[in-house]
Amino acid sequence: TVFINLVPDHVIFHRMYPIAVDRTVVECDWLYTGDVVGSDRDVSRSVELFHRVNVQDFEACERTQPAMSSRAYRGGGVLVPAEHH
């Protein structure tokens, strides 16, 4: 599964690799525009916001993860094809 966050000066790729019904590995890559990379700009505020939002999401995922082994999920669960903000 891949999520892509598009922000004006960077893109974040989230890749999720389910390895068991109770485990998923999440990897994230941050890609900044050349003008950000070439400057002395402090990106810590965007990193802190990303972390704060994702901690909330991780907590929701951790509460949901145990149900992945239930009969209800065997058919694939619920797909949300797009999320709009």
VENNORGI-V302554 format. One record per residue. RES is the residue in three letters. OMEGA is omega in whole degrees, -180 to 180 (none if undefined). Layout:
res=RES omega=OMEGA
res=RES omega=OMEGA
This chain:
res=THR omega=-180
res=VAL omega=170
res=PHE omega=178
res=ILE omega=176
res=ASN omega=178
res=LEU omega=-180
res=VAL omega=-175
res=PRO omega=-176
res=ASP omega=177
res=HIS omega=178
res=VAL omega=176
res=ILE omega=176
res=PHE omega=176
res=HIS omega=176
res=ARG omega=180
res=MET omega=-180
res=TYR omega=176
res=PRO omega=180
res=ILE omega=176
res=ALA omega=-179
res=VAL omega=-179
res=ASP omega=-177
res=ARG omega=174
res=THR omega=176
res=VAL omega=179
res=VAL omega=176
res=GLU omega=180
res=CYS omega=173
res=ASP omega=177
res=TRP omega=179
res=LEU omega=-179
res=TYR omega=177
res=THR omega=-177
res=GLY omega=-179
res=ASP omega=177
res=VAL omega=-179
res=VAL omega=-177
res=GLY omega=-178
res=SER omega=175
res=ASP omega=-175
res=ARG omega=178
res=ASP omega=-179
res=VAL omega=-175
res=SER omega=179
res=ARG omega=179
res=SER omega=177
res=VAL omega=-180
res=GLU omega=178
res=LEU omega=177
res=PHE omega=-179
res=HIS omega=-178
res=ARG omega=180
res=VAL omega=-177
res=ASN omega=175
res=VAL omega=177
res=GLN omega=179
res=ASP omega=-180
res=PHE omega=179
res=GLU omega=178
res=ALA omega=179
res=CYS omega=180
res=GLU omega=177
res=ARG omega=-178
res=THR omega=-173
res=GLN omega=-179
res=PRO omega=-179
res=ALA omega=-180
res=MET omega=179
res=SER omega=-178
res=SER omega=177
res=ARG omega=-177
res=ALA omega=-177
res=TYR omega=-175
res=ARG omega=179
res=GLY omega=177
res=GLY omega=177
res=GLY omega=-177
res=VAL omega=179
res=LEU omega=172
res=VAL omega=-174
res=PRO omega=180
res=ALA omega=176
res=GLU omega=-178
res=HIS omega=178
res=HIS omega=none
